[in-house]
Amino acid sequence: QQQNRPPPPHSPPPPPPATPATPASTGSIQTGPSPRRAGQEYYDVLEMASSRLRQDSAPMQSTTGSYDSSGDEAVRKKKSKKKKRKSRKEKRKKQNQSEDDDDDDDDDGEEVDVRRGSLFGIRNPFTPTSLGRDISTRGGSNYRNDEMDIDPNDDLPSRWNPASLVTAAQSKAPNGKTDKQGFYRNWMGRDSTSRRANDDEQMPENFNLQSIGKPKQKPPRPRRNMPILRRQGIGQAEHENSGLEMVKDDDSYNFSIINDLNNQYLMNEQLVEKRRWKRERRRLCIVLLITFGIFGCLSLFMSRRNRRPEEENPGNPPHPTQQKIDDGISKSEPPARPLPLSPIEPTDWLEVSDLHAITAEELQYIVNKITPDASILGNPSTPQSKALEWAKNDMNIYNVEVASRVAQRYCLATLYYATNGTGWQTNANWGNGHECEWYGVGCEAGENNVVSVTYLDLNSNRLDGTIPREVGYITSLEQIHLWGNNLVGSIPSTLSQLVKLHTLYLDKNHLDGEMADTFDKLENMKHLDLSGNRLRGHIPHGLGSLTNLRDLRLSNNFLTSTFPVSLISLSNLQTLLLDSNAISGTLPSLVGEMRSLVTIRIHENDMKGKLPSFTDAERLEEAHFDGNYFTGPIPHFGSPRLRELYIGQNALTGSIPSNIGNLVKLEILDANANKLNSTIPTSISNASALQFLDLSHNKLSGDIPRGFSNLLWLHEFRLDHNRLRGRFPDWFGMMERLEIVHLNNNLLGGDLDLSLEMGDLDDLSEFAIENNDLSGVVGEAMCDLLLDVLTADCWGSPPRVDCSCCTECF
C-alpha cells in the first residue's frame, strides 16, 4: 500500500521523453502490436475521468498543501451529502472558485503535469501529448517506446482502477451535481476518426464509459420517421484543446445540451407540422372526392333531363338536320315556322300623299294619349322622352291621317331608343324619310291611300333592352318578329290591343315574368312562339279560346303547374311544343283524340301516369314523350304518317307492341331506359324506313330477329344492356349505312363471325360488343376501318376475343 500510494503534490514530475512532442493527431498514431495495449479512445476516456477527479481533489490540496488520507474521507462526505440542497450549493460555489484558480494555473504546463502525476502516483503516460507523437519520426515503425507499454491498470491503487474511474466520472459532474444520465452520453455513438493503436484489440464503435463492466446491449432502435440527433464523437474532440476544457465550464456544458434539445424540439415540431398538414391534406382530398362524386351524380341525373345539344348530323336524307342527345338517338329540329311576308318596295304613292304640317300642341296631344305618364316624358333619359324630341324635329307628315301617322312613327322611335338602336346590326333609314322605308318595317296601303305599318321584323339584329309598351299602340300590326335578340323584362300587356296580330315570335331572348292573360283576346293569333326564354308560372287557360291557333311553342322555359286541359279544344292546333319545362301532372286522355295534331313534344318534364292512346290522331308525325315519369304499357299509335316516336327514359313496362311494324314511315324508334321485359317483335323489320333503333337499357330477352337485315336504311342500332341471347348476327355486312352498333352487356354467345363485308361499312364509327360470351377474332377488315370506338372482351391472357386494334378492352 505504501508503494502504491501517490507521491505528494509538491514532488517533481518525471522528466518528459527526449523526443519532441508533436500535435495530438489521432490519425497519425501507429504503434506495434501489444497484448496489453488498449485503443486510443480508451485512454482518452481515462484522461477525462482523471481530469474530473483532479478537479474534485484540487480544493483539498490547496488547504493541506500535501496529499493526505483525509482526501478519501472528504470524497465520501461529498457523496453522502449530495442529496442535501444547501450543502450542494455551497460546495458548488467552492468548486467554481477552485476552477477559477485552476484556469489561472493552466498557463504553467509543468504545474499541470505535477498535479496529474500526484493524482496517479506516477507520471501519466497516456496524455494526449504523448499519445499524439509521430512514432515514425523516432526510428520508424519498429520503434517501441517503453513508456507507451505501460498499462494504466498496472501499479494503480484499487481506488484508481478503471471501474473506480467510471464510478467517479458518473457520480460527479463538473458542476458538483450527480451525473445520473452520464456526461459522456453526449459522446456516445460517434464514428471515431482516430486510428486504433492495436489492430488485434480494437475498441467497439459504440464504446463509452457506461459500457465498462456491463454486458453488451443492443442500442435502442430509433423511432421511424423521427429525427435522431447526431452526437459528437470522442475522437473528434482530440483535434481541439478546448474539447476537454468545455467540460469544466458549466454554462458551456448546459448550453450545448439545451441547444441540442432545442434543435431536436424544432425538428420534432417541423415533423409534427408536416404530418398534421399531410393528414389535413388527406382529409381535404377525401372531402373533394365526395363532393365531386355528388356533383357527378347530379350532373348525370340532370344530363338525362336536359339533353339538347345544338349539333347537327347531316347524314340522313329525310332529315338533313339532326340534333345529338348524349349517346342516344339524335332529335330533329322542330317544324319550320311560316316566314314573314317580304316588305313592299317604296312606290310613288308614298310621295304623292298630301303634306300636312302639324303644330307642337297637336304632337303633344297625340303623345300624351300613348304615354300618359308625364314623369316618363319629363325624364330626358327615357326612350319616350328621346322619341318625343325626335318627333318635334320631324313635323312633316306624308298623309292626311295625321294622328295615325304620328302615333306609329312615335312608337317606332320609342322602340329604337329602348333597344339601343345605335347598336343594332342594321338600322338603315331609321328616323329618315317615310317609316315604311325603315329597315325591318313593312307597310300596306288601305282605303284612301292610308299607309299603315303591318309587320315588324327585326330578328337577330342585336336588339338589347326591353320591349316598350308603346308597341301595343301600333294597332295595324299583324306580325312581330323580334326573336334571336337580347330582349329582357316582361312581355308588355299592351300587346293585347293588337287585335289584328296573327304571328308573334319572341323566342330566343331573355324575357321573364308570367304570361298572364295578355294573349286571351288575340282571336286572330295563329303562330305564337315564346320558347327559349325565362317565363315562369302556369300556362294560361285563356289560350284555349284562341280557336285559330295552329302553332304553340312554349318550350325551354320555367313553366310549372299542370297540362292545360283547355288546349284540347283547339281544333286547328297542329304543333304543340311544351318540352323542357317543369310541367307536372298527367297527360289528358283527350289529347290522343286531337285529329289536327301533327307534332307534339312534351319531353323533359315531370309528367307521370299512363300515356293515352293516339289511335284517332291520324295526322300525327312526331311524338316526343321521353324524359318523364310515364308508366304502363306502350300506347297504340294509329297514324300511318308517324315518323318519330320517342318514349325512352320513362318507366314503361310490358312488351313492345307488334303493330309498330305497321308504321311503314317510322324512321326513329327510341324506347331506351325503360322496364320493357319481352322479346323483340319480328314485325319491327316491316318498318323498312327505320333509320334509328334504340331499345337499350331494358330487360329484353330472346334472340335478335334476323329480319333486321331488311332494314337497309338503318344508321344506329342500339340494343346494349339487355338480356339478349343467341348467336352474334352475321348480317351486319349487308347494312351499308350503319354508323353505330352497340350490342355490349348482353348474353350473346358462340363464335364472333365478322364477315368480310364488314370492311365495306365506310360510315361505321362505333362498334361495341364487350361483356358478352363471345369468342373469336376481330379481323383485319374491321381494323382497317379505323373506328372511333371498337370495344370487345380482349382483356386477359389468353383473351376471349383476339382484337389487336380495339380502342378499349374488357
C-alpha positions, 0 to 999 in steps of 0.5 A, a space after each residue: 500500500 505504501 508503494 502504491 500510494 501517490 507521491 505528494 503534490 509538491 514532488 517533481 514530475 518525471 522528466 518528459 521523453 527526449 523526443 519532441 512532442 508533436 500535435 495530438 493527431 489521432 490519425 497519425 498514431 501507429 504503434 506495434 502490436 501489444 497484448 496489453 495495449 488498449 485503443 486510443 479512445 480508451 485512454 482518452 476516456 481515462 484522461 477525462 475521468 482523471 481530469 474530473 477527479 483532479 478537479 474534485 481533489 484540487 480544493 483539498 490540496 490547496 488547504 493541506 498543501 500535501 496529499 493526505 488520507 483525509 482526501 478519501 474521507 472528504 470524497 465520501 462526505 461529498 457523496 453522502 451529502 449530495 442529496 442535501 440542497 444547501 450543502 450542494 450549493 455551497 460546495 458548488 460555489 467552492 468548486 467554481 472558485 477552485 476552477 477559477 484558480 485552476 484556469 489561472 494555473 493552466 498557463 504553467 504546463 509543468 504545474 499541470 503535469 505535477 498535479 496529474 502525476 500526484 493524482 496517479 502516483 506516477 507520471 501519466 503516460 497516456 496524455 494526449 501529448 504523448 499519445 499524439 507523437 509521430 512514432 515514425 519520426 523516432 526510428 520508424 515503425 519498429 520503434 517501441 517506446 517503453 513508456 507507451 507499454 505501460 498499462 494504466 491498470 498496472 501499479 494503480 491503487 484499487 481506488 484508481 482502477 478503471 471501474 473506480 474511474 467510471 464510478 467517479 466520472 458518473 457520480 460527479 459532474 463538473 458542476 458538483 451535481 450527480 451525473 445520473 444520465 452520464 456526461 459522456 452520453 453526449 459522446 456516445 455513438 460517434 464514428 471515431 476518426 482516430 486510428 486504433 493503436 492495436 489492430 488485434 484489440 480494437 475498441 467497439 464503435 459504440 464504446 463509452 464509459 457506461 459500457 465498462 463492466 456491463 454486458 453488451 446491449 443492443 442500442 435502442 432502435 430509433 423511432 421511424 420517421 423521427 429525427 435522431 440527433 447526431 452526437 459528437 464523437 470522442 475522437 473528434 474532440 482530440 483535434 481541439 484543446 478546448 474539447 476537454 476544457 468545455 467540460 469544466 465550464 458549466 454554462 458551456 456544458 448546459 448550453 450545448 445540451 439545451 441547444 441540442 434539445 432545442 434543435 431536436 424540439 424544432 425538428 420534432 415540431 417541423 415533423 409534427 407540422 408536416 404530418 398534421 398538414 399531410 393528414 389535413 391534406 388527406 382529409 381535404 382530398 377525401 372531402 373533394 372526392 365526395 363532393 365531386 362524386 355528388 356533383 357527378 351524380 347530379 350532373 348525370 341525373 340532370 344530363 338525362 333531363 336536359 339533353 339538347 345539344 345544338 349539333 347537327 348530323 347531316 347524314 340522313 336524307 329525310 332529315 338533313 338536320 339532326 340534333 345529338 342527345 348524349 349517346 342516344 338517338 339524335 332529335 330533329 329540329 322542330 317544324 319550320 315556322 311560316 316566314 314573314 311576308 317580304 316588305 313592299 318596295 317604296 312606290 310613288 304613292 308614298 310621295 304623292 300623299 298630301 303634306 300636312 304640317 302639324 303644330 307642337 300642341 297637336 304632337 303633344 296631344 297625340 303623345 300624351 294619349 300613348 304615354 300618359 305618364 308625364 314623369 316618363 316624358 319629363 325624364 330626358 333619359 327615357 326612350 319616350 322622352 328621346 322619341 318625343 324630341 325626335 318627333 318635334 324635329 320631324 313635323 312633316 307628315 306624308 298623309 292626311 291621317 295625321 294622328 295615325 301617322 304620328 302615333 306609329 312613327 312615335 312608337 317606332 322611335 320609342 322602340 329604337 331608343 329602348 333597344 339601343 338602336 345605335 347598336 343594332 346590326 342594321 338600322 338603315 333609314 331609321 328616323 329618315 324619310 317615310 317609316 315604311 322605308 325603315 329597315 325591318 318595317 313593312 307597310 300596306 296601303 288601305 282605303 284612301 291611300 292610308 299607309 299603315 305599318 303591318 309587320 315588324 321584323 327585326 330578328 337577330 339584329 342585336 336588339 338589347 333592352 326591353 320591349 316598350 309598351 308603346 308597341 301595343 299602340 301600333 294597332 295595324 300590326 299583324 306580325 312581330 318578329 323580334 326573336 334571336 335578340 337580347 330582349 329582357 323584362 316582361 312581355 308588355 300587356 299592351 300587346 293585347 290591343 293588337 287585335 289584328 296580330 296573327 304571328 308573334 315570335 319572341 323566342 330566343 331572348 331573355 324575357 321573364 315574368 308570367 304570361 298572364 292573360 295578355 294573349 286571351 283576346 288575340 282571336 286572330 293569333 295563329 303562330 305564337 312562339 315564346 320558347 327559349 326564354 325565362 317565363 315562369 308560372 302556369 300556362 294560361 287557360 285563356 289560350 284555349 279560346 284562341 280557336 285559330 291557333 295552329 302553332 304553340 311553342 312554349 318550350 325551354 322555359 320555367 313553366 310549372 303547374 299542370 297540362 292545360 286541359 283547355 288546349 284540347 279544344 283547339 281544333 286547328 292546333 297542329 304543333 304543340 311544343 311544351 318540352 323542357 319545362 317543369 310541367 307536372 301532372 298527367 297527360 289528358 286522355 283527350 289529347 290522343 283524340 286531337 285529329 289536327 295534331 301533327 307534332 307534339 313534344 312534351 319531353 323533359 318534364 315531370 309528367 307521370 301516369 299512363 300515356 293515352 292512346 293516339 289511335 284517332 290522331 291520324 295526322 300525327 308525325 312526331 311524338 316526343 314523350 321521353 324524359 318523364 315519369 310515364 308508366 304502363 304499357 306502350 300506347 297504340 299509335 294509329 297514324 300511318 304518317 308517324 315518323 318519330 316516336 320517342 318514349 325512352 327514359 320513362 318507366 314503361 313496362 310490358 312488351 313492345 307492341 307488334 303493330 309498330 311494324 305497321 308504321 311503314 314511315 317510322 324512321 326513329 324508334 327510341 324506347 331506351 331506359 325503360 322496364 320493357 321485359 319481352 322479346 323483340 317483335 319480328 314485325 319491327 323489320 316491316 318498318 323498312 324506313 327505320 333509320 334509328 333503333 334504340 331499345 337499350 337499357 331494358 330487360 329484353 330477352 330472346 334472340 335478335 330477329 334476323 329480319 333486321 337485315 331488311 332494314 337497309 336504311 338503318 344508321 344506329 342500332 342500339 340494343 346494349 344492356 339487355 338480356 339478349 341471347 343467341 348467336 352474334 348476327 352475321 348480317 351486319 355486312 349487308 347494312 351499308 349505312 350503319 354508323 353505330 352498333 352497340 350490342 355490349 352487356 348482353 348474353 350473346 354467345 358462340 363464335 364472333 363471325 365478322 364477315 368480310 363485308 364488314 370492311 365495306 361499312 365506310 360510315 361505321 364509327 362505333 362498334 361495341 360488343 364487350 361483356 358478352 360470351 363471345 369468342 373469336 377474332 376481330 379481323 383485319 377488315 374491321 381494323 382497317 376501318 379505323 373506328 372511333 370506338 371498337 370495344 370487345 372482351 380482349 382483356 386477359 391472357 389468353 383473351 376471349 376475343 383476339 382484337 389487336 386494334 380495339 380502342 378499349 378492352 374488357 
